[in-house]
Amino acid sequence: MTLGHRHRVYKKNQDSDKIGTVADNLIQGWNNVFSDL
């Protein structure tokens, strides 16, 4: 749920949006790793 909020915040600035997308991908990757444990 928080990923959506973060993405909306980053949308204010295109460069930040790219950073936000990378951060979201990293967080999603970690979530996948932990869910496999």
Helices and strands as residue ranges (DSSP letters): H 2-10, H 14-36
